Amino acid sequence: MIHKKMCGFLVMESMIGLIIACIGITTVELIIGESRLIERKIEQKTDRTYAWNVMKKTNVKQVMVHDRLYRFVDNKKILDVKNNKKYEIKK
């Protein structure tokens, strides 16, 4: 009887350890995924600002930055040709 209780306790302890490890791995995966998404958004915003600044100072109509083509629209806007979206540049 004592041997069965001991085996049951060890199995339950192993299951709880496995559940805790799975929760930890899932949490790390979510954190890394979100940080990559935030990094990508910041990089795109920086690229747009850089392209706008280059076009403003050099008087060219379009610039390619990281495989994206940007066109100068007006004093505060830029057009991403790939997505066909206009973005407002904030100083």
C-alpha positions as a printed Julia matrix, in Angstrom:
91×3 Matrix{Float64}:
  0.0    0.0     0.0
  2.78   2.44    0.88
  4.63   1.6    -2.38
  1.54   2.48   -4.48
  1.12   5.8    -2.64
  4.78   6.65   -3.21
  4.57   5.86   -6.97
  1.39   7.9    -7.26
  3.02  10.84   -5.51
  6.07  10.7    -7.81
  3.88  10.56  -10.92
  1.81  13.51   -9.72
  4.95  15.48   -8.88
  6.36  14.78  -12.35
  3.12  15.9   -14.0
  3.09  19.17  -12.06
  6.74  19.78  -13.02
  5.9   19.15  -16.69
  2.94  21.55  -16.53
  5.12  24.27  -14.97
  7.77  23.76  -17.69
  5.12  24.01  -20.45
  3.74  27.23  -18.97
  7.26  28.67  -18.81
  8.05  27.77  -22.44
  4.73  29.22  -23.64
  5.32  32.45  -21.73
  8.82  32.88  -23.19
  7.49  32.22  -26.69
  4.78  34.87  -26.3
  7.25  37.44  -24.97
  9.72  36.85  -27.83
  6.95  36.98  -30.45
  5.58  40.27  -29.12
  9.02  41.85  -28.87
  9.75  40.91  -32.51
  6.46  42.5   -33.59
  7.23  45.7   -31.69
 10.76  45.75  -33.14
  9.41  45.39  -36.69
  6.93  48.26  -36.21
  9.62  50.56  -34.8
 11.98  49.67  -37.66
  9.33  50.49  -40.27
  8.53  53.8   -38.6
 12.23  54.67  -38.46
 12.66  53.72  -42.14
  9.76  55.98  -43.15
 11.18  58.89  -41.17
 14.63  58.31  -42.66
 13.24  58.15  -46.21
 11.22  61.35  -45.66
 14.29  63.12  -44.29
 16.46  62.03  -47.25
 13.83  63.1   -49.78
 13.3   66.44  -48.03
 17.0   67.31  -47.95
 18.02  66.0   -51.39
 14.87  66.94  -53.37
 14.43  63.45  -54.86
 10.95  62.06  -55.49
 11.45  58.49  -54.22
 13.86  56.48  -52.07
 14.27  52.75  -51.43
 14.95  51.73  -47.83
 15.16  48.04  -46.85
 13.35  46.77  -49.97
 10.54  49.32  -49.63
 10.02  52.15  -52.05
  8.84  55.44  -50.57
  7.57  58.48  -52.48
  7.38  62.04  -51.26
  3.75  63.21  -51.08
  3.9   66.58  -49.34
  5.63  68.35  -46.49
  4.48  65.9   -43.8
  3.4   62.76  -45.71
  5.12  59.87  -47.42
  3.72  57.06  -49.61
  4.76  53.42  -49.22
  4.5   52.18  -52.82
  4.43  48.47  -51.88
  1.39  48.83  -49.59
  0.02  51.93  -51.34
 -0.45  53.6   -47.94
  0.24  57.17  -46.92
  1.91  57.85  -43.61
  2.16  61.12  -41.75
  5.62  61.92  -40.46
  5.78  63.43  -36.98
  8.85  65.31  -35.86
